[in-house]
Amino acid sequence: MDSLPLWLLAVIFVAGGAVIWFAGIQLSKTTDVLDTRLHLGSALGGLIVLAVATNLPEIAITVSAAASGSIEVAAGNILGGIALQTVVIVILDAFGKRGKGVKPITYRAASLTLVLEAVVVVAVLSVVVAGSQLPSHLVFARLTPDVVLIAAIWLVGLFLVRRAGKGLPWHEDGKAPGTTTAHPNKHRTRKPDPTKKMSTAKASIIFAVAALATLVAGVVLEQAGDAASSKIGFSGVLFGATVLALATSLPEISTGLQAVKQGDDNLAMSDIFGGNAFLPVLFLVATVISGKAVLPQANASDVFLTALAALLTVVYAVGLVFRPKKYVLGMGVDSLVVVLLYLVGVGGLIAITLS
């Protein structure tokens, strides 16, 4: 796309974003159906089904980069957007549900299961930071210890979330009073069940088509964005961590807003945490394909953004425990803290790129 004029790249970029937005809405609707029919529950559905589907562009880009030997691209692609995907929760909090008496999203979605998901994200990101400091020659059978540990933590996290969905030895089984769908299969307080209007087969077909559209549009979006940034002289790292990361986060935004609209705040937050925990697992795929250690190729800005993502996740984990009731500047207190920390983080990223 480097040969295309800037105006055409802008048109392609916007068109790709529109496709991803519409496909994301369909993904959210059909995931809700499949969660119910397959008895997954909102938390596990967001952690696996929706999180994987909305990250299909990153999967395709990582596989392509690893196959071509550009493992530093694979590392940057995976780590660059995790922090901003956490900031997507701010958008869901500020624009997802408004009106008199509405509480912030961490009040409505408060659940020990979500806190557990946040802990899994922090654990995975901690291994990412540690793995970036390992020597690049620690490769055995096309694997490195860091990526194996990341995959293991993710799988254990899935098991624990599944276990938590069946019940926890806490007061009210881990469900805080006044939540929406901490246990989505019990006492649902939401709009009319869409599963009654859509068959499982139809939901599966729509999900597959929407996932394919997300995959194709996401790859086109990223390629057009890279070409446009080079033409206008925008720093690749800074562009990737801000504008491009926001664009590739459109699936999470559209699916999240749709989930909040449907009354499933739990699914909306689980999609974000699930995606952030799943993306580093792609390092294992990239390592197997390339036969080289991927994490040691991460640059300073990638490691910085990974640490920032872990910090933002901790803020929301604390918010899920303390459940702020009041809005400040149109968002919950935890979301405001996340915005401020992210802005400080962007400042630190600029300092790194200029050094």
PECOR-V655638 format. One line per field, one symbol per residue. ss: DSSP state (H for helix, E for strand, L for the rest). phi: phi as a letter, one per 40 degrees, with the letter a starting at -180 (. if undefined). burial: # if it has 16 or more other C-alpha atoms within 10 Angstrom, else .. Layout:
ss: ???
phi: ???
burial: ???
//
This chain:
ss: LLLLLHHHHHHHHHHHHHHHHHHHHHHHHHHHHHHHHLLLLHHHHHHHHHHHHHLHHHHHHHHHHHHLLLHHHHHHHHHHLHHHHHHHHHHHHHHLLLLLLLLLHHHHLLEHHHHHHHHHHHHHHHHHHHHLLLLLLLLELLELHHHHHHHHHHHHHHHHHHHHHLLLLLHHHHELLLLLLLLLLLLLLLLLLHHHHLLHHHHHHHHHHHHHHHHHHHHHHHHHHHHHHHHHLLLHHHHHHLHHHHHHLHHHHHHHHHHHHLLLHHHHHHHHHHHHHHHLLHHHHHHHHHLLLLHHHLLHHHHHHHHHHHHHHHHHHHHHHHLLLLEELLEEHHHHHHHHHHHHHHHHHHHHHHL
phi: .cccccccccccccccccccccccccccccccccdcccfcgccccccbccccccbddcccccccccccgcccccccccccbccccccdccccccbcabhcgccdccccbdacccccccccdccccccdccccccccccbbfgbbcccccdcccccccccccccccchbcbdffgcccgccacbccbfcbacdccccbbccccccccccccccccccccccccccccccccccgcdccccccbcccccccddcccccccccccgbccccccccccccccdcccccccccccgbccccccccccccccccccccccdcccccccfccccbfgacdcccccccccccccccccccccc
burial: .....#..##.###.##.##################...####################.#######.######################.###.##.....#######################.###.##.#.......###.##.###.##..##..##.##.......####..######..........#.......##.###.####################.......#####..#######################################################..#################.###.###.#...#########.##..##..#......
//
